[in-house]
Amino acid sequence: MTAVAVGTFGCLLAGESVVTAAFLGIALIAGAYVGLQHPTWLWWALAVVVAVLPAGYVPGTPVPLIFTLTMAVLLATVLHPRDTVSCTPLEYALIAFVGVAGLSVVATLHKVDDIVEYAKWSGAILLVVALLRLRADQLRTFGRVFVVASVVSAATGLAMLTIDKSARTFDLLSPFGYDASSAGRFVFDGASVTARLSGTYIDPNAAGIGFLAALMISLLVFEGRRRWVLALLLFAAVAMTLSRAAIFSVVLALLLMLAFHTMSTRGRTAIIGTLAGGMALLSAIPASRRRIFSSFGESDTGSTARTDALREFPEKMSGHWLFGHGWGIAEFKDPEKAFTINYVANAPLLSVYRGGLLVGIVFTAIMIYACYLAYRCLRSSRSEIALYGGCFIAFFVLGMQLDFSTVSIPVSVTDLSLMLVFLIVALRSSGADDLVRHTRPAEHPAPLSVRTRVPR
């Protein structure tokens, strides 16, 4: 009740209406009840919000919805007993990563924004630990909710590209901080302008990563025809974002399947046909053809800016190699400032830029270890597990070298965390017991309950 009173009073002090303050108070009461009595609902709500309202805010506050639900999930994980109590090596590494990053925050601390940005980032990273405390059936449900919500998000984005060009959808979502003026992102190619699918993500590159994560997870949590139908729909969404990092990641994943996965001639032919058909389809659409096949050419301003940023990176890091430039700096919060400074659009190097050399090394080491786990999946006899492993490796090797949002944008950090969580799920499904022995649940796990056992 104290938290409810403080939150409501703070809303009034911020200049919001009495109605908004009352709504916030009711929401806090409802959230407290859910957290105490039905904690798994918080997980399902988080899955929906990450996919459908990734840029949303708690009504009447400047607090992101994803951050709010992530903190609620972490708190529920601490308060409620779990059947799985030990951690995998990957989880220990991520916990250590959060600690190392905290040192850079302390060393570069200038204002409260540094702490806020670190809290958002660390919460998204520690979400891996929270989700892996769930039972296998609960994780499967979480994945299904996220995938279906992502399909709904993609359909919403498609509607905004076609029949809702005035972005009335954002008017409906205005209580969550959406503004019609921010809807839609474009690719400028001379005199032509190409709209990109972004939907409620607002940023199409972040949308590409989100839909890629949903595509990967759909391979593990659905079976049969539903699996491949959903995967096809989500790949179509990835393609419509025109995110080269996400599109090239899928292409590279299929090539990795051809190179490392043991399969029949029929399966190999199917993958080659899929690659050829997909590239032919993308080539037949002018927007995607210009976007993809002009990549890295002289006319590609993005590639030119990326090359300039890489060349200038050592100079910009001068005097900041140890602890970085800081977490709440202007270029991470102001798009115009980011454009002017043109910091490096590469996830490992951006980790160094923000948190220093040690943070960048730990981040890269964790991702390389995760790629090793993904390679174990790639060698699995099951095609869906192998494709998941291929997608993960491809996303790090290619996608994260072309895009930086998994470092600086909270929703993309959350999407990366979901990829890591279901990487462990894929390993468990593949039978890699030597790598997941620390997470094996009890032989007869009890359902999640808020009741404690009273010894007799």
The 8 nearest C-alpha neighbors of each residue, nearest first, counted from 0:
[[1, 3, 2, 4, 28, 5, 27, 31],
 [0, 2, 4, 3, 5, 6, 7, 28],
 [3, 1, 5, 0, 4, 6, 27, 7],
 [4, 2, 0, 6, 1, 5, 24, 27],
 [3, 5, 1, 7, 2, 6, 8, 0],
 [4, 6, 2, 8, 7, 3, 9, 1],
 [7, 5, 9, 3, 4, 8, 2, 10],
 [6, 8, 10, 20, 4, 24, 9, 5],
 [7, 9, 11, 5, 10, 6, 4, 12],
 [10, 8, 12, 6, 11, 7, 5, 13],
 [9, 11, 7, 13, 8, 12, 20, 15],
 [12, 10, 8, 15, 13, 14, 9, 20],
 [13, 11, 9, 14, 10, 8, 15, 7],
 [14, 12, 10, 11, 15, 9, 60, 8],
 [15, 13, 12, 11, 16, 10, 9, 59],
 [14, 16, 11, 13, 10, 19, 59, 17],
 [17, 15, 19, 18, 20, 14, 11, 10],
 [16, 18, 20, 19, 21, 15, 11, 22],
 [19, 17, 21, 16, 20, 22, 15, 23],
 [20, 18, 22, 16, 21, 17, 59, 23],
 [19, 21, 17, 23, 7, 22, 18, 10],
 [20, 22, 24, 18, 23, 19, 17, 25],
 [23, 21, 19, 25, 20, 24, 26, 18],
 [22, 24, 26, 20, 21, 25, 27, 19],
 [25, 23, 21, 27, 7, 26, 22, 3],
 [24, 26, 28, 22, 27, 23, 29, 21],
 [27, 25, 23, 29, 24, 28, 30, 22],
 [28, 26, 30, 24, 25, 29, 3, 31],
 [29, 27, 25, 31, 30, 26, 32, 24],
 [28, 30, 26, 32, 27, 31, 25, 33],
 [31, 29, 27, 33, 32, 28, 26, 34],
 [30, 32, 34, 28, 29, 33, 27, 35],
 [33, 31, 29, 35, 30, 34, 36, 28],
 [34, 32, 37, 30, 36, 35, 31, 38],
 [33, 35, 38, 31, 32, 37, 36, 30],
 [36, 34, 32, 33, 37, 38, 31, 449],
 [35, 37, 33, 34, 32, 38, 449, 448],
 [36, 38, 33, 39, 40, 34, 35, 32],
 [39, 37, 34, 40, 41, 33, 36, 35],
 [38, 40, 42, 41, 37, 43, 447, 34],
 [41, 39, 43, 38, 42, 37, 44, 33],
 [40, 42, 44, 39, 43, 38, 45, 72],
 [43, 41, 45, 39, 40, 44, 46, 72],
 [42, 44, 40, 46, 45, 41, 141, 47],
 [45, 43, 41, 47, 42, 46, 40, 48],
 [44, 46, 42, 48, 43, 47, 68, 49],
 [47, 45, 145, 43, 44, 49, 48, 144],
 [48, 46, 44, 50, 45, 49, 148, 51],
 [47, 49, 52, 45, 51, 50, 46, 53],
 [50, 48, 53, 46, 47, 51, 45, 52],
 [49, 51, 149, 48, 47, 148, 53, 52],
 [50, 52, 48, 152, 47, 49, 53, 148],
 [53, 51, 48, 55, 54, 49, 199, 50],
 [52, 54, 49, 55, 200, 48, 50, 51],
 [55, 53, 52, 200, 199, 56, 63, 201],
 [56, 54, 175, 52, 64, 53, 176, 63],
 [57, 55, 63, 64, 175, 62, 176, 58],
 [56, 58, 64, 60, 62, 63, 175, 59],
 [59, 57, 175, 174, 60, 56, 23, 176],
 [58, 60, 19, 57, 15, 10, 61, 20],
 [59, 61, 62, 58, 57, 10, 56, 13],
 [60, 62, 56, 63, 57, 59, 58, 176],
 [61, 63, 60, 56, 57, 64, 67, 66],
 [64, 62, 56, 66, 65, 55, 57, 67],
 [63, 65, 56, 67, 57, 66, 55, 68],
 [66, 64, 68, 67, 63, 69, 49, 48],
 [65, 67, 69, 63, 64, 68, 119, 70],
 [68, 66, 64, 70, 65, 69, 71, 63],
 [69, 67, 71, 65, 70, 66, 45, 72],
 [70, 68, 66, 72, 71, 67, 65, 73],
 [69, 71, 73, 67, 68, 72, 74, 66],
 [70, 72, 68, 74, 69, 73, 75, 67],
 [73, 71, 75, 69, 74, 70, 68, 76],
 [74, 72, 76, 70, 75, 71, 129, 69],
 [73, 75, 71, 77, 76, 72, 70, 78],
 [74, 76, 78, 72, 77, 73, 79, 71],
 [77, 75, 73, 74, 78, 79, 129, 72],
 [76, 78, 74, 75, 79, 73, 80, 129],
 [79, 77, 75, 76, 74, 80, 35, 449],
 [80, 78, 76, 77, 75, 449, 81, 448],
 [81, 79, 78, 82, 76, 77, 449, 447],
 [82, 80, 83, 84, 132, 79, 447, 133],
 [81, 83, 444, 440, 84, 441, 80, 445],
 [84, 82, 440, 132, 81, 85, 438, 439],
 [83, 85, 82, 81, 86, 132, 438, 440],
 [86, 84, 437, 83, 438, 87, 132, 439],
 [85, 87, 90, 437, 438, 88, 91, 84],
 [86, 88, 90, 89, 437, 438, 435, 91],
 [89, 87, 91, 90, 92, 86, 434, 437],
 [90, 88, 92, 87, 91, 93, 365, 369],
 [89, 91, 93, 87, 92, 88, 86, 128],
 [92, 90, 88, 94, 93, 89, 95, 87],
 [91, 93, 89, 95, 90, 94, 96, 88],
 [94, 92, 96, 90, 95, 91, 89, 97],
 [95, 93, 91, 97, 96, 92, 90, 98],
 [96, 94, 98, 92, 93, 97, 99, 91],
 [97, 95, 93, 99, 94, 98, 92, 100],
 [96, 98, 100, 94, 95, 99, 121, 101],
 [97, 99, 101, 95, 96, 100, 94, 102],
 [100, 98, 96, 101, 102, 97, 95, 358],
 [99, 101, 97, 103, 102, 98, 358, 96],
 [102, 100, 98, 104, 99, 103, 97, 105],
 [103, 101, 105, 99, 100, 104, 106, 98],
 [102, 104, 322, 106, 100, 101, 105, 354],
 [105, 103, 101, 107, 102, 106, 108, 100],
 [106, 104, 102, 108, 103, 107, 101, 114],
 [105, 107, 103, 104, 108, 102, 322, 325],
 [108, 106, 104, 325, 105, 103, 109, 322],
 [109, 107, 105, 104, 106, 110, 113, 325],
 [110, 108, 107, 113, 111, 112, 325, 327],
 [111, 109, 112, 113, 108, 114, 327, 107],
 [110, 112, 114, 113, 115, 109, 108, 327],
 [113, 111, 327, 115, 110, 114, 116, 326],
 [114, 112, 327, 326, 111, 116, 115, 110],
 [113, 115, 117, 111, 112, 116, 118, 104],
 [114, 116, 112, 118, 117, 113, 119, 111],
 [117, 115, 119, 113, 118, 114, 327, 112],
 [116, 118, 114, 120, 115, 119, 121, 113],
 [117, 119, 115, 121, 116, 120, 122, 114],
 [120, 118, 116, 122, 117, 121, 66, 115],
 [119, 121, 117, 123, 122, 118, 409, 116],
 [120, 122, 124, 118, 123, 119, 117, 97],
 [123, 121, 125, 119, 124, 120, 118, 126],
 [122, 124, 413, 126, 120, 121, 125, 412],
 [125, 123, 121, 126, 122, 416, 127, 120],
 [126, 124, 127, 122, 128, 123, 121, 129],
 [125, 127, 129, 123, 124, 128, 130, 122],
 [128, 126, 125, 130, 129, 420, 416, 124],
 [127, 129, 131, 125, 126, 130, 90, 132],
 [130, 128, 126, 132, 127, 131, 76, 73],
 [131, 129, 132, 127, 128, 133, 126, 420],
 [130, 132, 133, 128, 129, 127, 420, 134],
 [131, 133, 130, 83, 129, 81, 128, 134],
 [134, 132, 131, 130, 137, 138, 135, 83],
 [133, 135, 137, 136, 138, 132, 440, 82],
 [134, 136, 138, 137, 139, 133, 424, 440],
 [135, 137, 139, 138, 134, 140, 133, 141],
 [138, 136, 140, 134, 139, 135, 133, 141],
 [139, 137, 141, 135, 140, 136, 133, 142],
 [138, 140, 136, 142, 137, 141, 220, 135],
 [139, 141, 137, 143, 142, 138, 144, 136],
 [142, 140, 138, 144, 139, 143, 43, 137],
 [143, 141, 139, 145, 140, 144, 146, 138],
 [142, 144, 140, 146, 145, 141, 220, 147],
 [143, 145, 141, 147, 142, 146, 148, 46],
 [144, 146, 46, 142, 148, 143, 147, 47],
 [147, 145, 149, 213, 143, 148, 144, 217],
 [146, 148, 150, 149, 144, 145, 143, 151],
 [149, 147, 151, 145, 150, 146, 47, 50],
 [150, 148, 152, 50, 146, 151, 147, 145],
 [149, 151, 153, 147, 152, 148, 154, 146],
 [150, 152, 148, 154, 149, 153, 155, 147],
 [153, 151, 149, 155, 51, 150, 154, 148],
 [152, 154, 150, 156, 155, 151, 236, 149],
 [155, 153, 157, 151, 156, 152, 158, 150],
 [156, 154, 152, 158, 153, 157, 151, 198],
 [198, 155, 157, 153, 159, 158, 154, 196],
 [156, 158, 154, 160, 159, 155, 153, 161],
 [159, 157, 155, 161, 160, 156, 162, 163],
 [158, 160, 163, 156, 164, 157, 161, 162],
 [159, 161, 157, 158, 164, 156, 163, 162],
 [162, 160, 158, 159, 163, 164, 157, 156],
 [161, 163, 158, 164, 159, 160, 157, 165],
 [164, 162, 159, 165, 166, 158, 161, 167],
 [163, 165, 166, 159, 160, 162, 161, 167],
 [164, 166, 163, 167, 179, 159, 168, 162],
 [167, 165, 168, 164, 179, 163, 169, 159],
 [168, 166, 170, 169, 165, 163, 171, 179],
 [167, 169, 166, 171, 170, 172, 163, 159],
 [168, 170, 172, 179, 167, 171, 177, 166],
 [169, 171, 167, 173, 172, 168, 179, 178],
 [172, 170, 168, 169, 173, 167, 174, 177],
 [171, 173, 169, 170, 174, 175, 177, 168],
 [172, 174, 177, 176, 170, 175, 171, 169],
 [175, 173, 58, 176, 172, 177, 171, 59],
 [176, 174, 56, 55, 173, 58, 172, 177],
 [175, 177, 173, 174, 56, 55, 178, 172],
 [178, 176, 173, 169, 172, 175, 55, 179],
 [177, 179, 180, 181, 169, 173, 176, 170],
 [178, 180, 169, 182, 166, 181, 170, 177],
 [179, 181, 178, 182, 166, 183, 177, 169],
 [182, 180, 179, 178, 183, 201, 177, 184],
 [183, 181, 179, 180, 201, 166, 184, 178],
 [184, 182, 197, 201, 181, 185, 195, 194],
 [185, 183, 195, 194, 203, 202, 197, 182],
 [186, 184, 194, 193, 195, 187, 192, 183],
 [185, 187, 193, 192, 188, 194, 184, 195],
 [186, 188, 192, 191, 189, 185, 193, 190],
 [189, 187, 191, 190, 192, 186, 193, 289],
 [188, 190, 191, 187, 192, 298, 186, 193],
 [189, 191, 188, 192, 187, 193, 186, 185],
 [192, 190, 188, 189, 187, 193, 186, 286],
 [191, 193, 187, 186, 188, 185, 194, 190],
 [194, 192, 186, 185, 286, 195, 187, 191],
 [195, 193, 185, 184, 186, 192, 196, 183],
 [196, 194, 240, 185, 184, 197, 239, 241],
 [197, 195, 240, 239, 156, 203, 198, 157],
 [196, 198, 203, 201, 200, 206, 202, 156],
 [156, 199, 197, 200, 201, 196, 155, 159],
 [198, 200, 201, 52, 197, 51, 53, 54],
 [199, 201, 202, 198, 206, 197, 53, 54],
 [202, 200, 197, 199, 198, 182, 203, 183],
 [201, 203, 205, 200, 204, 197, 206, 184],
 [204, 202, 197, 206, 240, 205, 196, 207],
 [203, 205, 207, 242, 206, 202, 208, 240],
 [204, 206, 208, 207, 202, 203, 411, 209],
 [207, 205, 203, 209, 204, 208, 200, 197],
 [206, 208, 204, 237, 210, 205, 209, 242],
 [209, 207, 211, 205, 206, 210, 245, 212],
 [210, 208, 206, 212, 211, 207, 414, 205],
 [209, 211, 213, 207, 212, 208, 237, 233],
 [210, 212, 214, 208, 213, 209, 207, 215],
 [213, 211, 209, 215, 210, 214, 418, 208],
 [214, 212, 210, 146, 216, 211, 215, 217],
 [215, 213, 211, 230, 217, 212, 233, 216],
 [216, 214, 212, 213, 217, 218, 387, 211],
 [215, 217, 213, 218, 219, 214, 212, 142],
 [218, 216, 214, 220, 219, 215, 221, 213],
 [219, 217, 216, 383, 215, 226, 220, 221],
 [220, 218, 217, 216, 221, 383, 425, 384],
 [219, 221, 217, 139, 143, 218, 142, 216],
 [222, 220, 226, 217, 219, 218, 225, 223],
 [223, 221, 226, 225, 224, 220, 218, 219],
 [222, 224, 225, 226, 227, 221, 228, 218],
 [223, 225, 226, 227, 228, 222, 229, 221],
 [226, 224, 228, 223, 227, 229, 222, 221],
 [227, 225, 221, 222, 224, 229, 223, 228],
 [226, 228, 230, 229, 224, 225, 231, 223],
 [229, 227, 225, 231, 230, 226, 224, 232],
 [228, 230, 232, 231, 227, 226, 225, 233],
 [229, 231, 227, 214, 233, 228, 232, 234],
 [232, 230, 234, 228, 229, 233, 227, 235],
 [233, 231, 229, 235, 234, 230, 228, 236],
 [232, 234, 236, 230, 235, 231, 214, 210],
 [235, 233, 237, 231, 236, 232, 230, 238],
 [234, 236, 238, 232, 233, 237, 231, 239],
 [237, 235, 233, 239, 234, 238, 153, 232],
 [238, 236, 234, 207, 240, 235, 239, 210],
 [237, 239, 235, 241, 236, 240, 234, 246],
 [240, 238, 236, 241, 196, 237, 195, 235],
 [239, 241, 196, 195, 242, 203, 237, 238],
 [242, 240, 239, 238, 243, 195, 287, 290],
 [243, 241, 204, 240, 244, 245, 207, 246],
 [242, 244, 246, 245, 247, 241, 291, 398],
 [243, 245, 398, 242, 247, 401, 246, 248],
 [244, 246, 248, 243, 242, 247, 207, 208],
 [247, 245, 243, 248, 249, 244, 242, 238],
 [246, 248, 250, 249, 244, 245, 243, 251],
 [249, 247, 393, 394, 245, 251, 246, 250],
 [250, 248, 252, 246, 247, 251, 390, 253],
 [251, 249, 247, 253, 252, 248, 254, 246],
 [250, 252, 254, 248, 253, 249, 393, 247],
 [253, 251, 389, 390, 249, 255, 254, 250],
 [252, 254, 256, 250, 255, 251, 257, 249],
 [253, 255, 251, 257, 256, 252, 258, 250],
 [256, 254, 258, 252, 257, 253, 389, 259],
 [255, 257, 253, 260, 254, 258, 259, 252],
 [258, 256, 254, 255, 259, 260, 253, 267],
 [257, 259, 255, 256, 260, 254, 261, 253],
 [260, 258, 256, 255, 257, 261, 378, 377],
 [261, 259, 256, 378, 377, 262, 257, 258],
 [260, 262, 259, 380, 378, 263, 379, 257],
 [263, 261, 266, 260, 267, 264, 380, 265],
 [262, 264, 266, 265, 267, 261, 268, 260],
 [263, 265, 267, 266, 268, 262, 269, 261],
 [264, 266, 268, 263, 267, 269, 262, 270],
 [267, 265, 269, 263, 268, 264, 262, 270],
 [268, 266, 264, 270, 269, 265, 271, 263],
 [267, 269, 265, 271, 266, 270, 272, 264],
 [268, 270, 266, 272, 267, 271, 273, 265],
 [271, 269, 273, 267, 272, 268, 274, 266],
 [272, 270, 268, 274, 273, 269, 275, 267],
 [271, 273, 269, 275, 270, 274, 276, 268],
 [274, 272, 270, 276, 271, 275, 277, 269],
 [273, 275, 271, 277, 272, 276, 278, 270],
 [276, 274, 272, 278, 273, 277, 279, 271],
 [277, 275, 279, 273, 278, 274, 272, 280],
 [278, 276, 280, 274, 279, 275, 273, 281],
 [277, 279, 281, 275, 280, 276, 282, 274],
 [280, 278, 282, 276, 277, 281, 275, 283],
 [279, 281, 283, 277, 282, 278, 276, 284],
 [282, 280, 278, 283, 284, 279, 287, 288],
 [281, 283, 288, 279, 280, 284, 278, 287],
 [282, 284, 280, 281, 279, 285, 288, 287],
 [283, 285, 281, 282, 286, 287, 288, 280],
 [286, 284, 288, 287, 289, 283, 282, 281],
 [287, 285, 289, 288, 284, 290, 193, 241],
 [286, 288, 290, 289, 285, 284, 281, 291],
 [287, 289, 282, 285, 291, 286, 290, 292],
 [290, 288, 286, 287, 293, 292, 291, 285],
 [289, 291, 287, 288, 293, 292, 286, 294],
 [292, 290, 288, 294, 293, 289, 287, 243],
 [291, 293, 294, 288, 289, 290, 287, 282],
 [292, 294, 291, 289, 296, 290, 295, 299],
 [295, 293, 292, 291, 296, 299, 290, 302],
 [294, 296, 302, 299, 293, 297, 303, 301],
 [297, 295, 299, 298, 294, 293, 302, 303],
 [296, 298, 299, 295, 303, 300, 302, 293],
 [299, 297, 296, 300, 293, 295, 303, 294],
 [298, 300, 296, 301, 302, 297, 295, 294],
 [299, 301, 303, 302, 298, 304, 297, 305],
 [302, 300, 304, 303, 299, 305, 295, 294],
 [303, 301, 305, 295, 304, 299, 300, 306],
 [302, 304, 300, 306, 305, 301, 307, 299],
 [305, 303, 307, 301, 302, 306, 300, 308],
 [306, 304, 302, 308, 303, 307, 301, 309],
 [305, 307, 303, 309, 308, 304, 302, 310],
 [306, 308, 304, 310, 305, 309, 311, 303],
 [307, 309, 343, 305, 311, 306, 310, 342],
 [310, 308, 312, 306, 311, 307, 343, 305],
 [309, 311, 307, 308, 312, 306, 313, 314],
 [310, 312, 308, 309, 314, 313, 307, 315],
 [311, 313, 309, 315, 314, 310, 308, 316],
 [314, 312, 316, 315, 311, 317, 310, 309],
 [313, 315, 317, 316, 312, 311, 310, 318],
 [316, 314, 312, 313, 317, 311, 319, 318],
 [317, 315, 319, 313, 314, 320, 318, 312],
 [316, 318, 314, 319, 315, 313, 320, 312],
 [317, 319, 320, 316, 321, 315, 323, 314],
 [320, 318, 323, 316, 317, 321, 322, 324],
 [319, 321, 355, 323, 356, 316, 322, 318],
 [320, 322, 355, 356, 319, 323, 357, 318],
 [323, 321, 355, 103, 354, 320, 319, 106],
 [324, 355, 322, 354, 319, 353, 352, 320],
 [323, 325, 353, 319, 352, 354, 322, 107],
 [326, 324, 353, 107, 323, 328, 327, 354],
 [327, 325, 113, 328, 353, 116, 117, 104],
 [328, 326, 113, 112, 116, 325, 329, 331],
 [327, 329, 326, 330, 331, 325, 332, 324],
 [328, 330, 332, 331, 333, 336, 327, 337],
 [329, 331, 337, 336, 333, 332, 328, 334],
 [332, 330, 329, 328, 333, 337, 327, 407],
 [331, 333, 329, 330, 334, 328, 327, 337],
 [332, 334, 336, 330, 335, 329, 331, 337],
 [335, 333, 337, 336, 338, 332, 330, 331],
 [336, 334, 338, 337, 333, 339, 330, 340],
 [335, 337, 330, 339, 333, 338, 334, 340],
 [338, 336, 330, 334, 340, 335, 339, 341],
 [337, 339, 341, 335, 336, 340, 334, 330],
 [340, 338, 336, 337, 341, 335, 330, 342],
 [339, 341, 337, 338, 342, 336, 330, 335],
 [342, 340, 338, 339, 337, 308, 343, 304],
 [343, 341, 340, 308, 344, 337, 312, 349],
 [342, 344, 308, 345, 309, 349, 341, 305],
 [345, 343, 403, 402, 401, 305, 342, 346],
 [344, 346, 400, 403, 348, 402, 343, 401],
 [345, 347, 403, 349, 399, 348, 406, 400],
 [348, 346, 350, 349, 359, 345, 363, 351],
 [349, 347, 351, 350, 345, 346, 352, 359],
 [348, 350, 352, 346, 351, 347, 345, 353],
 [351, 349, 359, 347, 348, 353, 352, 354],
 [350, 352, 355, 359, 356, 348, 349, 354],
 [353, 351, 349, 323, 350, 355, 354, 324],
 [354, 352, 323, 324, 325, 350, 351, 326],
 [355, 353, 323, 322, 351, 103, 358, 350],
 [356, 354, 323, 322, 351, 321, 320, 358],
 [355, 357, 351, 359, 358, 321, 320, 360],
 [356, 358, 360, 359, 355, 361, 321, 351],
 [359, 357, 361, 356, 360, 355, 354, 100],
 [358, 360, 351, 350, 356, 362, 357, 361],
 [361, 359, 357, 363, 362, 358, 364, 356],
 [362, 360, 364, 358, 363, 359, 365, 357],
 [363, 361, 359, 365, 360, 364, 358, 366],
 [362, 364, 366, 360, 365, 361, 347, 367],
 [363, 365, 361, 367, 366, 362, 360, 368],
 [366, 364, 368, 362, 363, 367, 369, 361],
 [365, 367, 369, 363, 368, 364, 370, 362],
 [368, 366, 370, 364, 369, 365, 363, 371],
 [367, 369, 371, 365, 370, 366, 364, 372],
 [368, 370, 366, 372, 371, 367, 373, 365],
 [371, 369, 373, 367, 392, 372, 368, 374],
 [372, 370, 374, 368, 373, 369, 367, 375],
 [373, 371, 369, 375, 370, 374, 368, 376],
 [372, 374, 388, 370, 376, 375, 371, 369],
 [375, 373, 377, 371, 376, 372, 388, 370],
 [376, 374, 372, 373, 378, 377, 371, 379],
 [375, 377, 373, 388, 385, 379, 374, 378],
 [385, 376, 378, 374, 388, 375, 379, 389],
 [377, 379, 375, 376, 260, 385, 374, 259],
 [380, 378, 376, 381, 377, 385, 429, 384],
 [379, 381, 382, 378, 261, 385, 260, 262],
 [382, 380, 379, 384, 383, 385, 429, 378],
 [381, 383, 385, 384, 386, 380, 379, 260],
 [384, 382, 386, 385, 218, 381, 387, 219],
 [385, 383, 387, 386, 382, 381, 376, 425],
 [377, 384, 386, 382, 376, 388, 387, 383],
 [387, 385, 389, 383, 388, 384, 382, 390],
 [388, 386, 384, 390, 385, 389, 215, 383],
 [389, 387, 373, 377, 376, 385, 391, 386],
 [388, 390, 252, 386, 392, 387, 391, 377],
 [391, 389, 252, 393, 387, 388, 392, 394],
 [390, 392, 394, 388, 393, 389, 387, 373],
 [391, 393, 389, 370, 395, 394, 390, 396],
 [394, 392, 248, 390, 396, 391, 252, 395],
 [395, 393, 398, 248, 391, 392, 397, 396],
 [394, 396, 399, 392, 393, 397, 398, 391],
 [397, 395, 393, 394, 392, 398, 399, 400],
 [396, 398, 400, 394, 395, 393, 399, 248],
 [397, 399, 244, 394, 401, 400, 395, 248],
 [400, 398, 395, 402, 401, 346, 397, 394],
 [399, 401, 345, 397, 398, 402, 346, 396],
 [402, 400, 398, 399, 345, 244, 344, 397],
 [403, 401, 399, 344, 345, 400, 404, 398],
 [402, 404, 346, 345, 344, 405, 406, 399],
 [403, 405, 408, 407, 406, 411, 402, 205],
 [406, 404, 412, 411, 403, 407, 408, 415],
 [407, 405, 404, 403, 346, 412, 408, 350],
 [406, 408, 404, 405, 409, 403, 331, 412],
 [407, 409, 404, 411, 410, 405, 406, 412],
 [410, 408, 412, 411, 120, 413, 407, 119],
 [411, 409, 413, 412, 408, 53, 414, 49],
 [412, 410, 405, 414, 413, 409, 408, 404],
 [411, 413, 405, 409, 415, 414, 410, 406],
 [414, 412, 416, 410, 123, 411, 415, 409],
 [413, 415, 411, 417, 416, 412, 209, 212],
 [416, 414, 418, 412, 413, 417, 411, 419],
 [417, 415, 413, 419, 414, 418, 127, 124],
 [416, 418, 420, 414, 419, 415, 421, 413],
 [417, 419, 415, 416, 421, 420, 422, 212],
 [420, 418, 422, 416, 417, 421, 415, 423],
 [421, 419, 417, 422, 423, 418, 127, 416],
 [420, 422, 424, 423, 418, 419, 425, 417],
 [421, 423, 419, 425, 424, 420, 418, 426],
 [424, 422, 426, 421, 425, 420, 427, 419],
 [425, 423, 421, 427, 422, 426, 428, 420],
 [424, 426, 422, 428, 423, 427, 384, 421],
 [427, 425, 423, 429, 428, 424, 431, 376],
 [426, 428, 424, 430, 425, 429, 431, 423],
 [427, 429, 425, 426, 430, 424, 431, 384],
 [428, 430, 426, 427, 431, 425, 379, 376],
 [429, 431, 427, 432, 428, 426, 433, 425],
 [432, 430, 426, 433, 429, 434, 427, 435],
 [433, 431, 435, 436, 434, 430, 427, 426],
 [432, 434, 431, 436, 435, 430, 437, 426],
 [435, 433, 432, 431, 436, 426, 87, 437],
 [436, 434, 432, 437, 438, 433, 87, 427],
 [435, 437, 432, 438, 439, 433, 434, 87],
 [438, 436, 435, 87, 439, 85, 86, 434],
 [439, 437, 436, 435, 86, 85, 440, 87],
 [438, 440, 436, 437, 441, 435, 83, 442],
 [441, 439, 83, 438, 82, 442, 444, 134],
 [440, 442, 444, 443, 82, 439, 83, 445],
 [441, 443, 444, 440, 439, 445, 82, 83],
 [444, 442, 441, 445, 440, 82, 446, 134],
 [445, 443, 441, 442, 82, 446, 440, 134],
 [444, 446, 443, 447, 82, 448, 441, 81],
 [447, 445, 448, 444, 134, 82, 81, 443],
 [448, 446, 445, 449, 81, 80, 39, 79],
 [449, 447, 450, 446, 79, 451, 80, 36],
 [448, 450, 79, 36, 451, 35, 447, 80],
 [451, 449, 448, 452, 79, 447, 36, 80],
 [450, 452, 453, 449, 448, 80, 79, 454],
 [451, 453, 454, 450, 455, 449, 448, 80],
 [452, 454, 455, 451, 450, 449, 448, 80],
 [455, 453, 452, 451, 450, 80, 449, 445],
 [454, 453, 452, 451, 450, 445, 449, 448]]
